[in-house]
Amino acid sequence: MKVSYKWLNEYIDLDGYDGQRLAELMTAGGIEIDVVENRNKGVSGVVTGHVLTREKHPDADKLSVCTVDVGGGQPLQIVCGAKNVAAGQLVPVATVGAKLPGDFAIKKAKLRGVESQGMICSAKELGLNDKLLPKEQQEGILVLPEGTPVGKPIQDVLALDDEVLELDLTPNRSDCLSMLGAAYEVGALTGRPVKLPETRINGAAEHAEGRLSIEIEAPELCSHYAARYIKGVKIGPSPQWIQNRLIAAGVRPISNVVDITNFVMLEYGQPLHAFDAGKVSGGRIVVRLAREGETMLTLDGQERKLEPNMLVITDGQQPIALAGVMGGANSEVTADTVDILLESARFEGGTVRKTSRRLGLRSESSLRFEKGVDPARVIPALDRAAALMAQYADGHVLDGIVQAGAPLPHQTAVQVSLQKINRYLGTDLSKLETETIFGRLQFSFELSPDGVFTVQVPSRRGDITRDVDLIEEVARLHGYDEIPTTPIEGETTPGALTKPQAVRRELRRQLTSAGLNEVVSYSFTHPGRTVLFPALSGGSQPVRLAMPMSEDRSVLRTSLLPQLLETAAYNRNRKNDDAAIFEIGSVFHTDEEKLTRLPHEKHRLAVLLTGNRISAAWNRKAEAADFYVVKGMFESLAEKLGVERLISYEAAQPADMHPGRTAAVVLETERGRETIGYLGQLHPDVQLAHDLGDVFVLEVELEPLYDAADFSIAYRPLPRYPAIQRDIAVVVDRQAEAGKLLEAAGSAAGGLLESVRVFDVFTGERLGTDKKSVALSLVYRHPERTLTDEEAAELHGRVVQKLEQSFGAELRK
């Protein structure tokens, strides 16, 4: 919400407060001010002028020589290049010595041999946003309204001597989406009274009921609808002061009638709409839900397909407006409009929000209805706009207001005790201090003998419904800086991370320490992306969004890897071929075509490596990422989580993964062996589809790791007795898994085997086409004495025998 300082000053005396000080006061009171903008961008010495004559330049086809009266003294001769300059116009004139934005100084000059004593200015040259001007004023020089005094400083005419405060409002403070709301807020902070605008309507003898009728068929969505009928309006530009107010608020002036509805909306916070009464069949207004298949052309020129849950205003035959959002082109006020049907209503915010979002159509009106408008201003705003139309559009307001719906609430009673206020805030406020604060807020109240305030909260403050809301008001007006610091009493519970939080934090710490970058991607994706990696989605159905932003973000993801692939491809397209990224996020699974229950949300970890793991340098060669790098990363993570002994790997061939370079990650749980994910290389076809080189990935479920993780540290003494190491090389079938060999060796040697590892794998013609040699290094140690060679030989023999029996292994000689 943009608040003009000069406009605000009309409702409350701001003497002693400039824009900056006012911003500091409001921010300290809970209404944050983003910026204070000075409307004058550096204009001085510019006055209004009257173009007396315009003649073609003798030596230039696109220049004109004008004589301009700027008030007092001789008229000035000014050469102007604007196409729209003409005799009789009132225009801004930068005289010699004037300054324009950008520190541009005006001097005497000769243009093609003709002397020019100043410059006739456009809106841009004055530092105005020409997009906020009427369309006819957006090109060429700025033409001022008739009756503008000649010789008057342009700062006064265009209200450039003004500051605009931009309010950053929280959703609960919709009362400040109006100038009066901002005035009440400043009044509460300063203790100064608010002056409401005067409204006088000299109603015509004819009664509006003879011209209008209103029916509400959806009372739960439109609780009240009121209208006035205004005859004989003359459509034209609005007065300059109204245009100045609208432009300061970021609203483009259109015509006197439309500008007045926008002006009153900004003033009262109550959206209004003006219909061309001649286009409303029979003066009949019916508020109802749209019907299946109905369409309407809105004021922005777009054909809108309506849905049955959208509230519309009709003339009994066809929609003429989207309630609270935008009017229809079939009832638009144009230059030919004579009679006005002026609407002021209270629409349910939820239905306005749904309609606005469904159609992608946001407006100043919908914004206010969504956040909630003051029901007590429906009629005052209607009267204010009607009075202004009578004054500035020569309209005749028919007597009476035609309305339908429930009575409009005006205030709510909320009780709070002085004891509770002081207990919550840690203060020692007296009754008088608290009464003063409620008085500054303009809340009437009664105080019981036992210190309980019964406060009548006006309807403009719809955010105050409970006693704690009143306590918050007392706190901010008393001053947050004035609330004393009090120690916490009683026992306190120290904060701590939950186990899942601790696991995720450790995963992030380890992966970032290893040089990976974390990415955070959308949970929404394209339906085509959910068919990738079916083994990771478990064959589940993707969950479709009811109101997607676009088709590309229309379903919930079933795997993290597709988004990591998109990130890698995005980087590759920008010459960044090396990617080491990970994501910890949620995926969503369901087995239903149409949801009748919530989908399963599962936490996952995904890692993607492509390109070089280590870049080339003067003393080393580049090292590309491979299967063993991503496997080693996960083994390191498993060790940090204390689950390395529970993890094993099995060869796997899931879809979209390389059939010979992929492993299933298996976790030993209480329920048995459970596959929690996969790691390996992408299938070449998937890599080619994303225009990537070799890509190595990992994706695992985190829920099983949450349960199995053990951060406890087991200490054991350093071994006192020496170990005996024995190496063995066995020839086995190529299909034999090294992990199975290690398991068999461990089970045969028992508890005296301290460690076993593979240190070499060899294949060659002399071993046979289907054979390989696997070399194992085994370390034996007794915790309480030194092993003898005979005992080590016996253990080693059991290992060899087990490998021969289980795998048909032969000792390699």
C-alpha positions in Angstrom: 0.0 0.0 0.0 1.4 3.4 -1.1 0.4 6.2 1.2 0.8 9.9 0.0 2.0 12.1 2.9 0.0 15.1 1.6 -3.1 13.0 1.2 -2.7 11.5 4.6 -2.3 15.0 6.1 -5.9 15.7 5.0 -7.2 13.2 7.6 -4.8 13.8 10.4 -2.5 16.6 11.4 1.1 15.6 10.6 2.7 18.7 11.9 6.1 17.9 13.3 6.5 14.7 11.3 8.1 14.6 7.9 7.9 11.4 5.8 11.1 9.8 7.3 10.1 10.5 10.9 6.6 9.2 10.2 8.0 6.0 8.7 10.2 5.5 11.8 7.1 6.0 14.0 5.0 3.5 12.1 7.7 0.9 11.9 8.3 1.1 15.6 4.5 0.6 16.0 4.4 -2.6 14.0 3.7 -1.3 10.4 6.9 -1.7 8.5 7.7 1.0 5.9 9.8 -0.4 3.1 10.7 2.9 1.5 9.9 6.6 1.6 9.9 8.0 -1.9 10.2 11.7 -2.8 7.9 12.4 -5.8 10.2 15.2 -6.8 13.1 13.6 -8.7 15.0 16.9 -9.0 12.6 19.4 -10.6 13.0 23.1 -10.0 12.2 26.2 -12.0 9.4 24.6 -13.9 6.1 26.5 -14.1 2.8 26.2 -16.0 2.6 27.9 -19.3 -0.1 28.8 -21.9 0.9 28.1 -25.5 -0.2 31.3 -27.4 1.0 30.4 -30.9 2.6 27.5 -32.7 4.3 27.8 -36.0 6.4 25.4 -38.1 10.1 25.8 -37.7 11.5 27.5 -40.9 14.4 25.1 -41.2 13.2 21.8 -39.7 10.1 19.7 -40.5 9.8 18.1 -37.1 10.2 21.2 -34.9 7.7 23.9 -33.9 8.3 27.5 -32.8 5.9 28.4 -29.9 5.3 31.5 -27.9 4.4 30.6 -24.4 3.0 32.8 -21.6 4.5 31.7 -18.2 2.8 34.5 -16.2 4.3 38.0 -16.0 6.7 39.6 -18.4 7.1 38.9 -22.1 6.0 35.5 -23.6 8.9 33.1 -24.2 9.9 31.8 -27.6 10.4 28.0 -27.3 11.4 25.5 -29.9 9.6 22.2 -29.4 9.9 18.9 -31.1 6.7 17.2 -29.7 4.0 16.3 -32.3 1.1 17.0 -29.9 2.0 20.6 -29.1 -0.7 23.1 -30.1 -1.9 26.6 -29.4 -4.2 27.0 -26.5 -2.6 24.3 -24.4 -1.6 24.5 -20.8 1.8 22.9 -20.4 4.8 22.6 -18.0 7.6 24.9 -19.0 11.2 24.6 -17.8 12.5 28.2 -18.0 16.1 29.2 -18.4 18.0 28.1 -15.2 15.5 25.4 -14.4 16.7 21.9 -13.3 15.3 18.6 -14.4 15.9 15.1 -13.1 19.4 13.9 -13.7 20.8 17.3 -12.8 19.9 18.5 -16.3 20.1 22.3 -16.5 18.0 24.4 -18.9 20.0 27.1 -20.8 19.3 29.5 -23.7 19.9 27.7 -27.0 19.6 28.0 -30.7 17.9 25.1 -32.5 18.5 25.3 -36.3 19.1 29.0 -36.0 16.0 29.8 -33.9 16.5 30.9 -30.3 14.7 28.8 -27.6 14.2 30.3 -24.2 13.2 27.2 -22.3 11.6 23.8 -22.8 8.1 22.4 -22.9 8.3 19.2 -20.9 6.9 15.7 -21.1 6.0 13.6 -18.1 9.2 11.6 -18.4 11.3 14.7 -18.4 9.6 15.7 -15.1 10.6 12.3 -13.6 7.0 11.0 -13.7 6.2 7.4 -14.5 4.3 8.0 -17.8 2.8 4.5 -17.6 0.6 5.8 -14.8 -0.7 8.6 -16.9 -3.8 8.5 -19.1 -3.0 6.8 -22.4 -3.4 10.1 -24.3 -0.7 11.7 -22.1 1.9 9.0 -22.5 3.5 10.4 -25.6 4.7 13.9 -26.4 4.5 16.8 -24.0 2.3 16.7 -20.9 -0.9 18.7 -21.4 -2.4 20.0 -18.2 -6.2 20.3 -17.5 -8.1 23.5 -18.4 -8.3 26.0 -15.7 -4.7 25.3 -14.4 -3.3 28.7 -13.3 -0.5 30.1 -15.5 2.9 30.6 -13.8 2.3 28.2 -11.0 5.2 26.0 -9.9 4.7 22.5 -11.4 5.5 21.0 -8.0 2.2 22.4 -6.7 0.2 21.5 -9.8 1.3 17.9 -10.0 1.8 17.4 -6.2 5.5 16.7 -6.7 6.2 18.3 -3.3 5.0 15.0 -1.7 6.5 11.9 -0.2 5.1 8.4 -0.6 5.4 5.8 2.1 5.2 2.2 1.0 3.6 0.0 3.7 4.7 -3.6 3.9 1.6 -5.0 5.5 1.2 -8.4 7.2 -2.0 -10.2 6.1 -3.8 -9.4 9.4 -3.5 -5.6 8.9 -5.8 -5.2 6.0 -7.3 -2.2 7.8 -4.3 -0.2 6.5 -5.1 -0.9 2.9 -6.8 2.5 2.9 -5.9 6.1 3.6 -8.4 6.2 6.5 -6.9 3.0 7.9 -3.5 4.5 7.8 -4.8 7.7 9.4 -6.4 5.7 12.3 -3.0 4.0 12.7 -1.1 7.2 12.8 -3.7 8.7 15.1 -3.2 5.8 17.5 0.5 6.3 17.5 0.5 10.1 17.9 -2.7 10.5 19.9 -4.1 12.9 17.4 -7.8 12.8 16.1 -8.8 11.6 12.7 -10.8 13.9 10.4 -13.3 11.9 8.2 -14.2 13.3 4.8 -17.5 15.1 4.6 -20.1 13.7 2.3 -23.1 15.7 1.1 -25.6 14.3 -1.4 -28.4 16.4 -2.7 -30.6 13.6 -3.9 -32.9 14.1 -6.9 -36.6 13.8 -6.5 -36.7 10.5 -8.3 -36.1 7.5 -6.1 -33.5 4.9 -7.1 -35.9 2.0 -6.4 -37.7 2.9 -9.6 -34.6 2.2 -11.6 -32.9 -0.6 -9.7 -33.6 -4.0 -8.2 -31.2 -6.4 -6.5 -31.3 -10.1 -5.8 -28.7 -12.2 -4.0 -28.9 -15.9 -4.9 -25.7 -16.8 -3.1 -26.0 -15.1 0.3 -23.2 -17.1 1.8 -20.8 -15.6 -0.7 -22.3 -12.1 -0.8 -23.7 -11.0 2.5 -24.6 -7.5 1.4 -25.0 -5.6 -1.9 -25.8 -1.9 -2.2 -26.2 0.4 -5.2 -26.9 4.0 -6.1 -28.2 5.3 -9.4 -26.6 8.5 -10.9 -28.2 10.2 -13.9 -26.7 12.5 -16.5 -23.0 12.1 -15.9 -20.5 13.7 -18.3 -17.5 11.5 -18.9 -14.2 13.3 -19.1 -10.9 13.6 -17.3 -10.9 13.8 -13.5 -9.6 16.9 -11.7 -5.8 17.1 -11.4 -5.8 16.7 -7.7 -7.6 13.3 -8.0 -5.2 12.3 -10.7 -2.3 13.3 -8.5 -3.6 11.2 -5.6 -4.1 8.1 -7.9 -0.6 8.4 -9.5 1.0 8.7 -6.1 -0.7 5.5 -5.1 0.4 3.7 -8.3 -3.0 3.8 -10.1 -3.4 5.1 -13.6 -6.2 7.7 -14.1 -8.8 6.7 -16.8 -11.8 9.0 -16.6 -13.6 11.0 -13.9 -16.2 8.2 -13.0 -13.6 5.4 -13.0 -11.1 7.5 -11.1 -13.6 8.4 -8.4 -14.3 4.7 -7.8 -10.5 4.1 -7.5 -10.0 7.2 -5.3 -12.7 6.1 -2.9 -11.4 2.5 -2.8 -8.0 3.9 -1.8 -9.6 6.3 0.7 -12.0 3.9 2.4 -10.5 0.5 1.5 -13.9 -0.5 0.1 -13.8 -1.5 -3.6 -16.5 0.0 -5.8 -17.6 -0.6 -9.4 -19.4 1.6 -11.8 -21.6 0.1 -14.5 -23.1 1.8 -17.5 -26.7 1.7 -16.4 -27.9 1.8 -20.0 -26.2 -1.6 -20.5 -27.7 -3.3 -17.5 -30.9 -4.8 -18.7 -33.9 -3.4 -16.8 -31.6 -2.1 -14.0 -31.7 -5.6 -12.6 -28.8 -6.9 -10.5 -28.6 -10.6 -9.7 -25.7 -11.9 -7.7 -25.2 -15.7 -8.3 -22.7 -18.4 -9.1 -21.6 -18.8 -12.7 -23.2 -21.6 -14.7 -21.4 -24.3 -16.5 -20.1 -23.1 -19.9 -20.6 -19.4 -19.3 -18.0 -17.0 -20.5 -17.5 -13.2 -20.3 -15.2 -10.6 -21.8 -13.5 -8.7 -18.9 -12.3 -5.1 -19.0 -8.8 -6.2 -19.9 -10.0 -7.6 -23.2 -9.7 -11.2 -22.2 -12.3 -13.9 -22.8 -12.8 -15.7 -19.5 -14.2 -19.2 -19.1 -16.2 -19.2 -15.9 -16.6 -22.1 -13.5 -19.6 -22.9 -11.3 -17.8 -21.9 -8.1 -17.2 -18.3 -9.3 -19.4 -15.6 -8.1 -20.7 -13.2 -10.8 -22.8 -10.1 -11.0 -25.5 -10.4 -13.7 -28.3 -8.4 -15.1 -30.5 -11.5 -14.9 -29.5 -12.7 -18.3 -25.7 -12.6 -18.6 -22.6 -11.9 -16.4 -21.6 -8.3 -16.3 -18.8 -8.5 -13.7 -16.7 -11.0 -11.8 -17.6 -10.2 -8.2 -14.8 -8.4 -6.4 -12.3 -9.0 -9.2 -13.1 -7.1 -12.5 -16.0 -5.7 -14.5 -17.2 -7.0 -17.8 -16.7 -5.2 -21.1 -20.4 -5.5 -21.8 -21.2 -3.0 -19.0 -18.1 -0.8 -19.3 -18.3 3.0 -18.7 -17.3 4.7 -21.9 -17.4 8.3 -23.3 -21.0 7.7 -24.3 -22.2 6.7 -20.9 -25.0 8.9 -19.4 -26.3 7.0 -16.4 -24.2 5.1 -13.7 -25.2 2.2 -11.6 -22.7 2.4 -8.7 -22.0 -0.8 -6.7 -20.7 -1.3 -3.2 -20.8 -4.8 -1.7 -19.4 -7.2 0.8 -18.1 -10.4 -1.0 -16.7 -13.4 0.8 -12.9 -13.2 0.6 -12.4 -16.9 -0.1 -14.5 -17.0 -3.3 -12.8 -13.8 -4.6 -9.4 -15.4 -4.0 -10.3 -18.6 -5.8 -11.7 -16.8 -8.8 -8.7 -14.5 -9.0 -6.2 -17.3 -8.8 -8.1 -19.6 -11.1 -8.2 -16.9 -13.8 -4.8 -15.5 -13.0 -6.4 -12.1 -12.6 -5.3 -10.0 -9.6 -6.6 -6.5 -9.1 -6.6 -3.8 -6.3 -10.2 -4.8 -5.7 -9.6 -8.5 -5.3 -6.6 -7.8 -3.1 -8.8 -6.0 -0.6 -11.7 -8.5 -0.7 -9.3 -11.4 -0.2 -7.8 -9.8 3.0 -11.2 -8.6 4.3 -12.9 -5.2 4.0 -14.6 -3.2 6.7 -18.4 -3.9 6.5 -19.2 -0.6 8.1 -17.7 1.3 5.1 -19.9 -0.3 2.4 -22.5 2.5 2.6 -20.2 5.5 3.5 -17.9 4.6 0.6 -20.9 4.4 -1.8 -22.2 7.8 -0.6 -18.7 9.4 -0.9 -18.3 8.2 -4.5 -21.8 9.3 -5.5 -21.2 12.8 -4.0 -17.9 13.1 -5.9 -19.6 12.0 -9.2 -22.2 14.7 -8.6 -19.5 17.3 -8.1 -17.0 16.3 -10.8 -19.1 14.5 -13.4 -22.2 16.7 -13.2 -24.3 13.6 -12.2 -27.7 13.7 -10.5 -27.8 11.2 -7.6 -31.3 9.6 -7.3 -32.7 9.5 -3.8 -32.1 6.4 -1.7 -29.9 3.4 -1.7 -31.1 0.1 -3.1 -29.7 -2.8 -1.1 -30.1 -6.5 -0.2 -28.6 -8.9 2.2 -27.9 -9.2 6.0 -27.4 -6.2 8.2 -23.8 -4.9 8.3 -22.0 -5.6 11.6 -20.2 -2.6 13.1 -18.3 -3.8 16.2 -17.3 -6.8 18.3 -17.0 -7.0 22.1 -13.8 -8.4 23.5 -12.9 -8.7 27.1 -9.5 -8.6 28.7 -8.4 -8.0 32.3 -5.7 -5.5 33.4 -4.1 -8.3 35.4 -3.7 -10.5 32.3 -2.3 -7.6 30.2 0.4 -6.9 32.8 1.1 -10.7 33.3 1.5 -11.3 29.6 3.7 -8.2 28.9 5.6 -8.2 32.2 4.5 -4.6 32.8 2.9 -2.7 35.6 0.4 -0.6 33.6 -2.2 1.4 35.4 -5.9 1.5 34.5 -5.4 5.1 33.3 -2.5 4.1 31.0 -4.5 1.3 29.5 -7.6 3.4 29.1 -5.5 6.0 27.3 -4.2 3.4 24.9 -7.8 2.2 24.1 -8.8 5.8 23.6 -6.0 6.5 21.1 -7.2 3.4 19.2 -10.7 4.9 19.3 -12.0 1.8 20.9 -14.9 2.4 23.3 -14.9 0.3 26.4 -16.3 -0.3 29.9 -14.3 -1.2 32.9 -15.7 -3.4 35.6 -14.9 -3.0 39.3 -12.6 -6.0 39.2 -10.4 -4.6 36.4 -11.9 -6.3 33.3 -12.2 -4.2 30.2 -15.1 -4.9 27.8 -13.8 -3.3 24.6 -16.0 -2.6 21.6 -13.7 -3.2 18.7 -14.8 -1.4 15.5 -15.3 -3.5 12.4 -12.4 -1.9 10.6 -10.1 -3.9 12.9 -11.2 -7.3 11.9 -7.9 -8.7 13.1 -8.9 -8.2 16.8 -11.1 -11.1 18.0 -9.4 -12.3 21.2 -8.0 -10.9 24.4 -4.5 -11.6 23.2 -5.1 -9.4 20.2 -5.9 -6.5 22.5 -2.8 -7.2 24.6 -0.8 -6.9 21.4 -2.3 -3.5 20.7 -1.5 -2.4 24.2 2.1 -3.6 23.8 2.8 -1.9 20.5 1.2 1.5 21.5 2.9 1.4 24.9 6.1 0.8 23.0 8.0 -2.5 22.6 11.1 -0.7 23.8 9.3 0.2 27.1 8.5 -3.5 27.9 10.9 -4.6 30.6 13.0 -7.7 30.4 11.9 -10.3 32.8 13.6 -13.6 33.6 11.8 -16.9 32.8 10.4 -18.5 35.9 10.1 -22.2 36.5 11.8 -25.2 35.0 13.0 -24.9 31.4 13.5 -27.6 28.9 16.7 -27.3 26.8 16.1 -27.4 23.0 17.5 -30.2 21.0 17.3 -31.6 17.5 15.1 -34.6 16.8 16.8 -37.6 15.5 15.7 -37.0 11.8 16.9 -33.4 12.1 20.2 -34.6 13.4 20.6 -37.1 10.6 19.8 -34.5 7.9 22.2 -32.0 9.4 25.0 -34.6 9.5 24.3 -35.5 5.9 24.5 -31.9 4.8 27.7 -31.3 6.8 29.4 -34.4 5.3 28.4 -33.8 1.7 29.2 -30.1 1.7 32.6 -30.9 3.3 33.2 -33.3 0.5 32.8 -30.4 -2.0 29.2 -31.0 -3.1 26.6 -28.2 -3.5 23.1 -28.5 -2.1 20.2 -27.6 -4.4 16.6 -27.0 -3.4 14.2 -27.7 -6.3 10.5 -27.6 -6.7 8.4 -30.4 -5.3 6.2 -29.8 -8.4 7.2 -31.3 -11.8 6.0 -32.3 -15.2 4.0 -35.6 -15.5 6.6 -36.8 -18.0 9.3 -36.6 -15.4 7.5 -39.0 -13.0 8.0 -42.0 -15.4 11.8 -41.8 -14.9 13.3 -44.2 -12.3 10.2 -46.3 -11.7 12.2 -48.4 -9.1 12.5 -45.3 -7.0 8.8 -44.4 -7.3 7.7 -47.9 -6.4 5.2 -47.9 -9.3 3.1 -45.3 -7.5 0.7 -42.9 -9.1 1.8 -39.2 -9.4 -0.3 -36.8 -7.3 -1.9 -34.1 -9.5 -2.3 -30.6 -8.3 -5.8 -29.1 -8.3 -4.6 -25.7 -9.4 -1.1 -26.0 -10.9 0.9 -23.0 -11.9 1.6 -24.6 -15.3 1.7 -28.0 -16.9 5.4 -28.1 -16.2 4.6 -28.0 -12.4 1.3 -29.9 -12.3 2.2 -33.1 -10.3 4.2 -33.8 -7.1 7.5 -35.5 -7.7 8.1 -39.2 -7.0 11.9 -39.0 -7.2 14.5 -36.4 -6.5 16.8 -37.4 -9.4 14.9 -35.8 -12.3 15.3 -32.4 -10.8 19.0 -33.0 -10.2 19.3 -34.0 -13.8 17.5 -30.7 -14.8 20.0 -28.8 -12.7 23.0 -30.6 -14.2 21.6 -30.0 -17.8 21.0 -26.3 -16.9 24.6 -25.9 -15.8 26.0 -27.9 -18.8 24.1 -25.5 -21.2 26.0 -22.7 -19.5 29.4 -24.3 -20.0 29.7 -25.7 -16.5 30.3 -29.4 -17.3 31.4 -30.4 -13.8 28.6 -30.9 -11.3 28.6 -32.3 -7.8 25.2 -31.7 -6.2 22.8 -33.2 -3.7 19.3 -32.6 -2.4 17.5 -33.7 0.7 13.8 -33.4 0.2 10.4 -35.0 0.0 8.8 -37.2 -2.6 5.1 -38.1 -2.7 3.6 -41.5 -3.5 0.1 -42.8 -3.7 -1.5 -45.9 -5.2 -4.8 -44.2 -6.1 -5.9 -42.6 -9.4 -8.2 -40.3 -7.5 -7.1 -39.4 -4.0 -9.3 -40.3 -1.1 -6.5 -40.1 1.4 -3.3 -38.2 1.8 -0.3 -39.3 -0.2 2.7 -40.7 1.5 5.5 -38.1 2.0 8.9 -39.7 2.1 12.3 -38.0 2.9 15.0 -38.9 0.4 18.7 -38.1 -0.2 19.9 -37.8 -3.8 23.4 -37.2 -5.1 24.5 -36.5 -8.7 28.1 -36.4 -10.0 29.1 -35.7 -13.5 32.3 -34.4 -15.2 35.5 -34.2 -13.3 35.7 -34.9 -9.6 39.1 -33.2 -9.4 40.1 -30.5 -11.8 43.4 -30.6 -13.7 46.3 -28.5 -12.2 50.0 -28.1 -13.0 50.9 -31.0 -10.7 48.0 -33.4 -11.3 45.7 -34.7 -14.0 41.9 -34.3 -13.9 40.1 -37.2 -12.3 36.6 -38.0 -13.6 33.8 -39.1 -11.3 32.9 -42.8 -11.4 30.9 -45.5 -9.7 33.3 -45.9 -6.9 33.3 -42.2 -6.0 29.6 -42.1 -5.4 29.7 -45.5 -3.6 32.6 -44.2 -1.4 30.6 -41.1 -0.5 27.7 -43.1 0.7 30.0 -45.5 2.6 31.4 -42.5 4.4 27.9 -41.2 5.2 26.9 -44.6 6.5 30.0 -44.7 8.8 29.1 -41.2 10.2 25.6 -42.4 10.9 26.9 -45.6 12.6 25.2 -47.9 10.1 28.1 -49.1 8.0 27.9 -52.7 9.3 24.2 -52.8 8.4 24.7 -51.6 4.8 25.4 -54.0 1.9 25.3 -53.7 -1.9 23.8 -56.0 -4.5 24.0 -55.9 -8.3 20.8 -54.5 -9.8 19.4 -53.4 -13.1 16.6 -50.9 -12.4 15.1 -49.0 -15.4 17.0 -45.9 -16.5 20.2 -47.0 -14.7 23.2 -48.6 -16.4 22.6 -52.4 -16.3 26.3 -53.3 -15.4 27.2 -50.3 -13.2 24.3 -50.1 -10.7 23.9 -51.5 -7.1 21.0 -51.7 -4.8 21.6 -50.3 -1.3 20.4 -52.8 1.2 19.9 -52.1 4.9 19.6 -54.8 7.6 16.6 -53.9 9.7 14.4 -55.6 12.4 12.1 -56.5 9.5 14.9 -58.1 7.6 16.9 -57.0 4.5 15.4 -53.9 3.0 16.4 -52.2 -0.3 16.4 -48.4 0.5 17.7 -47.1 -2.8 20.1 -47.4 -5.7 23.5 -46.0 -6.7 25.4 -46.2 -10.0 25.6 -44.7 -13.4 22.6 -43.5 -15.5 21.6 -45.4 -18.5 23.4 -44.1 -21.7 20.0 -43.3 -23.2 19.0 -41.1 -20.3 22.4 -39.3 -20.4 22.0 -38.7 -24.1 18.4 -37.4 -23.6 19.8 -34.7 -21.2 22.9 -34.0 -23.3 25.2 -35.0 -20.5 28.3 -37.1 -20.2 28.7 -39.9 -17.7 26.4 -39.3 -14.8 26.7 -41.1 -11.4 23.8 -40.9 -9.0 22.5 -42.0 -5.7 19.0 -41.9 -4.2 18.1 -43.5 -0.9 15.2 -43.4 1.6 16.0 -41.6 4.8 13.2 -43.0 7.1 15.0 -46.4 7.6 18.3 -44.5 8.2 16.5 -42.4 10.8 15.6 -45.5 12.7 19.0 -47.3 12.3 21.3 -44.3 12.9 23.5 -44.5 16.0 25.5 -41.5 16.9 26.9 -43.1 20.1 30.7 -43.5 20.0 32.1 -46.8 21.3 35.6 -46.5 22.8 37.9 -49.5 23.0 41.5 -49.8 24.2 44.3 -49.9 21.7 45.3 -53.5 21.0 48.1 -54.8 23.3 48.9 -57.9 21.2 50.2 -58.0 17.6 48.1 -59.0 14.6 48.9 -61.6 12.0 48.1 -60.7 8.4 47.6 -63.3 5.7 46.8 -62.6 2.0 45.0 -64.9 -0.3 44.1 -64.8 -4.0 41.3 -67.1 -5.2 40.0 -67.8 -8.7 36.2 -67.6 -8.9 33.4 -67.2 -11.5 33.2 -63.7 -12.8 29.6 -63.4 -11.6 30.7 -64.0 -7.9 30.3 -60.8 -5.9 33.2 -59.6 -3.8 30.9 -58.7 -1.0 29.7 -62.3 -0.7 33.3 -63.4 -0.6 34.0 -61.0 2.3 30.9 -62.2 4.2 31.9 -65.9 3.7 35.5 -65.2 5.0 34.1 -63.3 8.0 31.7 -66.1 9.0 34.4 -68.8 8.6 37.1 -67.0 10.7 34.8 -65.9 13.5 35.5 -63.3 16.1 39.3 -63.5 15.7 39.2 -61.9 12.2 39.8 -58.2 12.8 39.4 -57.1 9.2 39.1 -58.4 5.7 39.3 -56.4 2.4 39.7 -56.8 -1.3 43.0 -55.4 -2.5 43.1 -56.6 -6.1 40.9 -58.0 -8.9 42.5 -59.6 -12.0 41.1 -61.0 -15.2 43.0 -62.5 -18.0 43.0 -65.1 -20.7 45.1 -67.6 -18.7 42.4 -67.6 -16.0 39.6 -68.4 -18.4 36.9 -66.2 -20.1 34.5 -66.7 -17.2 36.9 -66.4 -14.3 38.5 -63.7 -12.2 41.1 -63.6 -9.5 40.1 -61.8 -6.2 42.9 -61.0 -3.7 41.9 -60.7 -0.1 43.9 -59.3 2.8 42.9 -60.8 6.2 44.1 -59.5 9.6 43.7 -61.9 12.7 44.2 -60.8 16.3 43.4 -62.2 19.7 42.3 -59.5 22.3 44.0 -61.2 25.3 47.2 -62.9 24.0 49.4 -63.3 21.0 48.2 -65.7 18.3 50.5 -68.5 17.3 51.3 -69.2 13.7 49.5 -72.6 14.1 46.3 -70.9 15.2 46.5 -68.3 12.4 47.1 -71.1 9.9 44.1 -73.0 11.2 41.8 -69.9 10.9 43.2 -69.2 7.4 42.5 -72.8 6.4 38.9 -72.5 7.5 38.5 -69.4 5.3 39.9 -71.1 2.3 37.7 -74.2 2.8 34.6 -71.9 3.1 35.4 -70.1 -0.1 36.0 -73.4 -1.9 32.7 -74.9 -0.7 30.6 -71.8 -1.3 32.0 -70.4 -4.5 34.1 -73.3 -6.0 37.2 -71.1 -5.4 40.6 -72.2 -6.3 43.8 -70.9 -4.8 45.7 -68.9 -7.3 49.4 -69.9 -7.5 
